[in-house]
Amino acid sequence: MILNKIPSKLKKGLPKKIIAFTQSDELSQPRCLQAFYRVLSDAYYRTSTKDLRRLTDAHGMHFSAILSGDCILSVL
């Protein structure tokens, strides 16, 4: 699990939800893919665009994220 830096604009008390999505979901929602990649790159300085390509090209990839409002807090 990779945790995101908690944004200062995040409102306390918003319910958290866990979502699961697949490659086709992420490609149809570019903002979600961008946020997911941002969490990965914040967590590991050597994240590259090749990693983003692997996320979208590797067969059968599934992802999960913890959201608070529209902010991704963590990814798995």
Summary of the structure (lengths in Angstrom):
residues: 76
radius of gyration: 12.4
end to end distance: 4.7
largest distance: 37.4
contacts: 177
relative contact order: 0.31
helix: 38%
strand: 28%
